[in-house]
Amino acid sequence: MSPPRSSLTYGIALLLMGFLSSNDSLAAAIEDTKKKKPNRTQVANADVKKLDQVPVIAQNPTTGSARSFSTTESPGRTVFDFDNLPHLMEEHKTPLAALMPDWLNVAIEHRTRYSLYDNGFTRNIPGFNDMVHQRTRFLFEVFKATDPLKFTLELTDIRAPLANYGQAHSNVFANHFDFTQLHVGLNSQNFLGTGYAAKFEVGRFVMDYGEARLIGGHRWGTLSPTFDGMVFTVGNEREKWGLRVFGTRPVNREPTHLDWNTPATYFSGAQITNRDISWANVDAYFFQLNEGNKMRQRNLSTTGFRLFAKPVTGKLDYEIESMYQFGDTRDKHLFAHRHHGEVGYSFKTAMPFRLIYLFDYASGDRDPDKNFDILYAKRRVEYGPTGMFGPFFPSNLMSPVGFRATLIPTPTVKLTMSHRAYWLADKHGAYVGSGLQDTTGRAGTFLGNMLDVSVGWDPQWSYLKRVSFDVGYSHIFKGDYFDKVAQSPGSADTNYGYMMTTIRF
């Protein structure tokens, strides 16, 4: 059910008053944005000093250099998964952005990936499959000249020129030249005189929350979930504290037609973060999905928390995230939960090296509608390559034994290897994403092991500094589940490989 129109209008009016009520803070924000590189040590006013401590809205932080690898970064925060294009563009590290006037940023990114595997793991594709997948993005930002407003436009073309089994026409793999983002943002450097920056955005946008285990935008995979609605952000998610609140309608992806938001479906939520304690950074969130009469008629409330210590060379670090889900799907009540844990250590070696132990559990049920629902999550880092592959979903799945190792022989080369063992959480439930299920439970729970190896190269010289390369290989050592389950694609191990090139202009 949508909120009452009068209440929604009243809330927006209060929010706008918060941005515009302080003429002094608004003037300071405009003056600050007119300076290309402000020298903060020259600011003398005590109130402005308070403001300067948290000057930027940081929604999707990247760690370290924008274009070099690090073992102490969050695992997904690389040029191959979490979106890095806006950061590069705003730092004038893309050729087109460097040529633009101060009030305009422009960037283009093209990615082509060839993937193939043998001995499939699903009921519908039991044998060989391959695909050429392409994604082209056109990103525009207008700012400064329109302060305190900022306009963002992103056009994305997603297609699979080489694909089998009808996948070229699926909205998972194709979305021909459409609006990914089209929104206006209203910025304040001193919201309600608190000294904290704030931003209010209206339109179409992508979202990333935390490590994107529930909500993620542009990704390694083939699709980018988008939303029409509003987002309000105050504070800073990199330091101190931050708050984000959103109310949206998810956008339906149409392979060859313009996308539009989903009728009678609403997705809303809030997240609060705190970074005051280095060994106990906290994210807490609540998300609400009401799907109406479309798709699976999901009415799900998902709440959870994330507790972590940022990786530091020579010290142990950890991450714990727990998610709890309740509500109903197709009028069937459910309670489900998912948990992620990891302990890592970054070694003091000439070539940076990091080793992580991984644990994951996502509840399941004999009825697939009662499994944990991953909403709009990313899966690449913790569950292997996605796109046309993606053998494991964090739903009715348990992986108590796993590790990931990262080695960086040079600042522009990253070697990653992971190995994980997987079981069904409920032996009567479905192997999610495969079309396989043994309701008797006689097929057991052991799905097998997966080895995943990848090499990323991000050269920084001559014309190649605009290009990134990613090559990988995965091997599924199938478990005895595939010997016993009905309609099995076969017990022969699966080999998967890919080559990917990304070019930025």
C-alpha positions in Angstrom: 0.0 0.0 0.0 1.4 3.4 -0.9 1.7 6.1 1.8 -1.0 8.7 2.1 -0.4 11.5 -0.4 -0.8 14.3 2.3 1.7 12.7 4.6 4.2 12.2 1.8 3.8 15.8 0.7 4.3 17.0 4.2 7.4 14.9 4.7 9.0 16.2 1.5 8.2 19.8 2.5 9.9 19.3 5.8 12.9 17.8 4.1 13.3 20.7 1.7 13.0 23.2 4.6 15.9 21.4 6.2 18.1 22.0 3.1 17.1 25.6 2.6 16.5 26.9 6.1 20.0 28.0 6.8 21.1 30.7 4.4 24.6 30.7 5.9 25.2 27.0 5.4 23.8 27.1 1.9 26.0 30.0 1.0 29.0 28.2 2.5 28.1 25.1 0.4 27.9 27.1 -2.8 31.1 28.9 -2.2 32.9 25.7 -1.3 31.8 23.9 -4.5 32.9 26.8 -6.6 36.5 26.1 -5.5 38.0 23.3 -7.5 40.4 22.2 -4.7 39.6 24.1 -1.5 42.4 24.5 1.0 40.7 23.4 4.3 43.5 24.6 6.5 42.6 28.2 5.6 39.1 27.8 7.1 39.0 29.8 10.3 35.4 29.9 11.3 34.6 27.4 14.1 31.2 26.4 12.7 32.7 25.8 9.3 35.5 23.7 10.8 32.8 21.5 12.3 31.2 21.2 8.9 34.5 20.4 7.3 35.0 17.3 9.4 32.3 15.5 7.5 32.1 17.4 4.2 31.0 14.7 1.7 28.2 12.2 1.3 30.1 8.9 0.8 27.5 6.3 -0.2 29.7 3.8 -2.0 33.2 4.2 -0.7 36.2 2.8 -2.4 39.3 2.0 -0.5 42.8 3.1 -1.5 43.7 4.3 -4.9 41.0 4.4 -7.5 42.9 2.4 -10.0 45.4 0.2 -8.1 44.7 -2.9 -6.1 45.1 -3.5 -2.4 44.7 -6.5 -0.2 43.2 -4.4 2.6 40.3 -3.1 0.5 36.9 -4.6 0.9 36.9 -7.6 -1.4 34.2 -6.4 -3.8 35.6 -2.8 -4.1 37.6 -3.4 -7.2 37.2 -2.2 -10.8 35.6 -5.5 -11.6 32.5 -5.5 -9.4 31.5 -2.4 -7.4 31.0 0.6 -9.7 34.2 2.7 -9.9 33.3 4.8 -12.9 31.7 7.8 -11.1 34.8 8.1 -8.9 37.2 8.0 -11.8 35.1 10.6 -13.7 34.8 13.0 -10.9 38.6 12.8 -10.3 39.0 13.6 -14.0 40.8 10.3 -14.5 38.7 9.5 -17.6 39.7 11.2 -20.9 36.3 12.8 -21.6 35.8 14.1 -18.1 39.2 15.8 -18.3 38.1 17.7 -21.4 34.8 18.9 -20.0 34.1 22.3 -18.4 34.1 22.4 -14.6 30.3 22.1 -14.4 30.1 18.9 -16.5 31.4 15.4 -16.1 31.1 12.8 -18.9 32.4 9.2 -19.1 31.8 6.1 -21.2 32.6 2.6 -20.2 32.4 -0.5 -22.4 32.8 -4.1 -21.1 32.9 -7.3 -23.2 33.2 -10.7 -21.6 33.4 -14.2 -23.2 32.3 -17.0 -20.9 31.9 -20.8 -21.4 31.5 -23.9 -19.4 31.0 -27.7 -19.9 29.0 -30.3 -18.0 26.3 -28.0 -16.8 24.8 -28.0 -13.3 21.2 -27.1 -14.0 18.3 -29.1 -15.3 17.7 -26.8 -18.3 21.3 -26.6 -19.5 22.9 -29.9 -18.7 25.9 -29.6 -21.2 28.0 -27.0 -22.9 27.1 -23.3 -22.9 28.9 -20.1 -23.9 28.1 -16.4 -24.2 29.6 -13.1 -25.3 28.1 -10.4 -23.1 28.5 -6.7 -23.6 27.6 -3.7 -21.4 28.1 0.0 -22.5 27.5 2.9 -20.1 27.1 6.6 -20.9 27.3 8.7 -17.7 26.7 12.4 -17.4 26.7 14.7 -14.4 25.8 18.4 -14.3 26.9 20.3 -11.2 28.4 23.5 -9.9 26.6 25.7 -12.4 23.3 24.4 -10.9 24.4 24.4 -7.2 23.0 23.2 -4.9 21.4 20.9 -7.5 23.2 18.0 -9.3 21.8 16.2 -12.3 22.8 12.7 -13.2 22.0 10.8 -16.4 23.1 7.3 -17.2 22.2 5.4 -20.4 23.2 1.7 -20.5 23.1 -0.8 -23.3 23.2 -4.5 -22.2 23.1 -7.3 -24.7 24.4 -10.8 -25.5 25.4 -11.0 -29.2 26.4 -14.6 -28.8 24.1 -16.7 -26.6 22.3 -20.0 -26.4 19.0 -21.4 -25.0 17.2 -18.1 -25.7 19.3 -16.2 -23.2 19.9 -13.3 -25.7 16.3 -12.3 -25.3 16.1 -12.7 -21.5 15.9 -9.6 -19.3 18.7 -11.1 -17.2 21.1 -10.8 -20.1 19.7 -8.1 -22.3 18.4 -4.5 -21.8 18.9 -2.6 -25.0 19.8 1.1 -24.5 17.8 2.3 -21.6 17.9 4.7 -18.7 19.8 3.3 -15.7 19.9 6.6 -13.9 18.0 9.9 -14.3 17.8 11.9 -11.1 18.3 15.2 -9.5 20.1 15.7 -6.2 19.7 18.6 -3.8 22.9 19.0 -1.6 23.5 20.7 1.7 26.8 21.0 3.4 25.2 21.8 6.8 21.8 20.1 7.1 19.6 21.9 9.7 22.8 23.4 11.2 24.1 20.1 12.4 27.4 20.4 10.6 26.7 17.2 8.6 26.4 17.0 4.8 23.1 15.8 3.3 21.7 14.9 0.0 18.1 14.3 -1.3 17.7 12.6 -4.7 14.6 12.1 -6.8 14.3 10.0 -9.9 15.8 6.8 -11.2 19.0 5.4 -9.6 21.1 2.4 -8.6 21.9 1.5 -4.9 24.6 -0.2 -3.0 24.3 -1.0 0.7 27.2 -2.3 2.7 28.8 -5.2 0.9 25.7 -5.6 -1.3 24.5 -8.8 0.2 20.9 -7.5 -0.1 21.0 -4.5 -2.4 23.6 -3.9 -5.1 23.8 -1.8 -8.3 26.3 -2.2 -11.2 28.1 -5.5 -10.8 30.3 -8.2 -12.3 27.2 -10.0 -13.4 24.9 -9.2 -16.3 22.1 -7.0 -14.8 21.9 -3.8 -12.8 18.8 -3.4 -10.6 17.3 0.1 -10.8 14.7 2.0 -8.8 12.4 4.9 -9.3 11.8 7.0 -6.1 13.6 9.1 -3.5 16.7 8.7 -1.4 17.7 10.9 1.6 21.3 10.6 2.9 22.8 12.5 5.8 26.3 12.1 7.3 29.2 10.0 6.0 29.4 6.2 5.6 33.2 6.3 5.7 33.6 8.0 9.0 31.6 9.1 12.0 28.0 8.2 11.3 25.6 8.1 8.3 21.9 7.6 7.6 20.2 6.6 4.4 16.4 6.4 3.9 14.7 5.5 0.6 11.3 4.9 -0.8 11.1 3.4 -4.3 9.4 1.3 -7.0 11.7 -1.4 -8.5 12.1 -1.0 -12.3 11.0 -3.8 -14.6 13.7 -4.7 -17.1 12.5 -5.1 -20.7 15.1 -6.5 -23.2 14.1 -4.3 -26.2 11.6 -1.7 -24.8 11.9 1.1 -22.3 11.9 0.0 -18.7 9.3 1.3 -16.3 8.7 0.8 -12.6 6.7 -2.1 -11.3 3.0 -1.3 -10.7 1.8 -1.9 -7.2 5.3 -2.9 -6.0 7.2 -0.8 -3.4 10.6 -1.2 -1.9 11.7 1.0 1.0 14.1 1.0 3.9 16.7 2.7 6.0 20.3 2.1 7.0 22.4 3.7 9.8 26.1 3.3 10.0 28.8 4.2 12.6 32.6 4.3 12.2 33.6 5.7 15.6 35.2 2.4 16.8 37.8 1.0 14.5 37.4 -2.6 15.7 33.6 -2.5 15.7 32.2 -0.6 12.7 28.4 -1.1 12.6 25.7 -1.1 9.9 22.1 -1.7 10.9 19.2 -1.7 8.4 15.6 -2.5 7.7 14.2 -3.1 4.2 10.6 -3.6 3.2 9.4 -5.2 -0.1 5.7 -5.3 -1.0 5.2 -6.9 -4.4 1.5 -6.7 -4.8 0.0 -9.0 -7.3 3.0 -9.3 -9.5 5.7 -12.0 -9.8 5.9 -14.0 -6.5 3.6 -11.6 -4.5 6.4 -11.1 -1.9 5.7 -9.1 1.2 9.0 -9.3 3.0 10.6 -7.4 5.9 14.3 -7.9 6.1 16.3 -6.6 9.0 19.9 -7.1 10.0 23.3 -5.8 11.1 26.9 -5.9 10.0 29.8 -5.7 12.4 33.4 -5.5 11.1 36.9 -4.3 11.6 38.6 -2.8 8.5 41.5 -4.8 7.2 44.9 -3.4 8.3 48.3 -4.9 7.4 49.7 -7.0 10.2 46.5 -7.3 12.1 43.5 -9.7 12.3 40.2 -8.4 11.0 36.7 -9.8 10.9 33.2 -9.3 9.5 29.9 -10.6 10.8 26.6 -10.0 9.0 23.2 -11.4 10.0 20.0 -11.0 8.2 16.5 -11.9 9.3 13.5 -12.1 7.0 9.8 -12.5 7.8 6.5 -11.9 6.0 4.8 -14.0 3.3 5.2 -15.1 -0.3 2.1 -16.1 -2.3 0.2 -15.8 1.0 2.5 -18.3 2.7 4.1 -17.2 6.0 7.9 -17.4 6.2 10.7 -16.8 8.6 14.2 -17.1 7.1 17.7 -16.0 8.0 21.2 -15.6 6.5 24.6 -15.2 8.1 28.0 -14.4 6.8 31.3 -14.5 8.8 34.9 -14.1 7.9 38.2 -13.7 9.7 41.2 -12.3 7.7 44.8 -11.4 8.0 46.9 -9.1 5.7 50.5 -10.2 5.9 53.5 -7.7 5.9 55.2 -9.1 2.9 57.0 -7.5 -0.1 54.1 -8.6 -2.2 50.9 -7.8 -0.3 49.1 -11.1 0.6 45.8 -11.6 2.4 44.1 -14.8 3.6 40.4 -15.0 4.7 38.4 -17.8 6.3 34.7 -17.7 5.1 31.5 -19.0 6.6 28.0 -18.7 5.1 24.6 -20.0 6.0 21.2 -19.2 4.4 18.1 -21.0 5.6 15.9 -23.2 3.4 12.7 -25.1 3.3 10.9 -27.9 1.5 8.7 -25.1 0.0 11.0 -22.9 -2.2 8.7 -19.9 -1.4 10.0 -20.1 2.2 13.7 -19.9 1.4 15.7 -16.9 2.3 15.2 -14.3 -0.5 18.4 -12.5 -1.6 16.4 -9.4 -2.9 18.8 -7.5 -5.1 22.1 -8.9 -3.9 25.5 -9.3 -5.6 27.2 -12.7 -5.4 30.5 -12.6 -7.3 33.0 -12.2 -4.5 31.7 -14.9 -2.1 30.0 -17.3 -4.5 32.1 -17.3 -7.6 31.4 -15.8 -11.1 27.9 -14.9 -11.9 26.3 -13.9 -15.2 25.6 -17.0 -17.3 27.4 -19.2 -14.7 26.5 -18.4 -11.1 26.1 -21.9 -9.7 25.4 -20.9 -6.1 22.8 -18.6 -4.5 22.8 -17.7 -0.8 19.4 -19.4 -0.3 19.0 -22.9 1.2 22.8 -23.1 1.3 25.5 -23.8 3.8 29.2 -23.3 3.4 31.0 -23.7 6.7 34.4 -24.3 5.1 36.0 -21.8 2.7 38.9 -19.5 2.2 40.0 -16.8 -0.2 43.6 -15.7 -0.8 44.7 -12.5 -2.5 48.2 -11.7 -3.8 49.3 -8.5 -5.4 52.7 -8.9 -7.1 52.5 -5.4 -8.5 50.1 -2.5 -7.8 48.3 -3.2 -11.1 48.0 -7.0 -10.9 45.7 -8.9 -8.5 45.7 -12.7 -8.1 42.7 -14.2 -6.3 42.0 -17.8 -5.4 39.1 -19.2 -3.4 37.9 -22.6 -2.4 34.6 -23.4 -0.8 32.5 -26.5 0.0 28.7 -26.3 -0.3 25.8 -28.2 1.2 22.0 -27.7 1.1 20.7 -26.2 4.4 17.6 -28.3 4.1 17.9 -31.6 2.2 14.3 -31.6 1.2 14.6 -28.1 -0.3 15.6 -26.9 -3.7 19.1 -26.4 -5.0 18.3 -22.8 -5.8 18.9 -21.6 -9.4 19.3 -25.1 -10.8 15.7 -26.4 -11.1 16.7 -29.4 -9.1 15.0 -30.7 -5.9 14.6 -34.0 -4.1 11.6 -33.6 -1.7 12.3 -37.0 -0.2 15.8 -35.9 1.0 17.4 -39.2 -0.3 19.8 -37.3 -2.6 21.5 -35.8 0.5 22.9 -32.3 0.9 26.4 -32.3 -0.4 26.6 -30.2 -3.6 30.4 -30.2 -3.9 33.4 -27.9 -3.9 34.3 -25.0 -6.1 37.8 -23.7 -6.9 37.8 -20.2 -8.3 41.0 -18.5 -9.7 41.2 -15.0 -11.3 43.8 -12.6 -12.5 43.0 -8.9 -12.7 45.3 -6.5 -14.6 44.8 -2.7 -14.4 47.7 -1.2 -16.4 48.7 2.4 -15.7 50.8 3.3 -18.7 50.2 4.8 -22.2 46.8 4.1 -23.7 46.3 0.9 -21.7 45.6 2.9 -18.5 42.1 3.2 -19.8 41.7 -0.5 -20.0 41.2 -3.3 -17.4 41.5 -7.0 -17.9 40.1 -9.9 -15.9 40.6 -13.6 -16.7 39.3 -16.4 -14.6 38.8 -20.2 -14.2 36.4 -22.1 -11.9 36.0 -25.8 -11.3 33.1 -27.4 -9.6 33.9 -30.8 -8.0 30.4 -32.1 -8.0 29.1 -33.9 -4.8 27.0 -37.0 -4.6 23.8 -34.9 -4.7 24.2 -34.9 -8.5 24.4 -38.8 -8.5 21.1 -39.2 -6.8 18.8 -36.3 -7.6 16.1 -36.8 -10.3 16.7 -35.1 -13.7 20.4 -34.6 -12.8 22.5 -32.9 -15.5 25.2 -35.5 -14.7 27.9 -36.0 -12.2 30.8 -34.9 -14.4 32.7 -31.9 -13.0 32.0 -28.5 -14.4 34.8 -26.3 -15.9 34.2 -22.6 -16.4 36.3 -19.9 -17.9 36.0 -16.3 -18.9 38.0 -13.4 -20.4 36.8 -9.8 -19.8 38.0 -6.4 -21.0 36.7 -3.0 -19.8 37.5 0.2 -21.6 36.8 3.7 -20.2 36.7 7.0 -22.1 
